[in-house]
Amino acid sequence: MAAVAQALAAQTRREHQEYVAALLDRLEELRRRIRVRQAHGVRSAGLRDLKADLRAAREELAAAVGGPAAIQA
């Protein structure tokens, strides 16, 4: 019985790690898209949606790892 519980815990941990890794990849992609647009001269208003997506992804990551709701950039 303990072996089954241990296997389930390992699977759950692995799924959580994959979820966090996917969130980190999403954050990097959003930051890259913002930098590219800034390099092309897009003004702040043009970045509003991307920045909102970035904030939401940061909050989701913070919730996933049990950290504070506001992660500093």
C-alpha positions, 0 to 999 in steps of 0.5 A: 500500500505504501508503494502505491501511495509513493508512486502516486506522490511521485507522479503528482510531483512530476505533473506539478513540475511539468506544469511549473516548467510550462508556466516558466516557458510561457513567461519567457515567451511573453517576455520575449514577445514584449522585448521584440515589440519594444525593439520595433518601437511599439509604445506602451499602449500597444503592449498593454495586452501582453503585459496583462498576460504576463501579470496573469502568468506570474500570478498563476506561477505564484499560486502554483508554487505557493509564493506571494501573489505579486512576483517582482520582475 
